[in-house]
Amino acid sequence: MINTNTGGPAFPQSSVEQLASKFNVQGMTMRDYFAAKAMQGYLGSPEWLREVSPQGTAEAAYRVADAMLKARE
């Protein structure tokens, strides 16, 4: 995962947040944000919940996130 495109920060930073980033306090990446949104959709489906494990759900969500980041290139 070291070379994974994260898309950078999901939310713009204010000057206070930029100061916090100097101390290595980081927020959510676009990749995590996209994955969370995809996972939210998956978990809203009763069929999905019956058929896919939590690990499978997380993996599928990150596949969607990676596809969304690629589409933005």
Secondary structure, DSSP 4 states (H G I P E B T S, - for coil): -TT----SBSS---HHHHHHHHTT----BHHHHHHHHHHHHHHT-HHHHHHS-HHHHHHHHHHHHHHHHHHH-
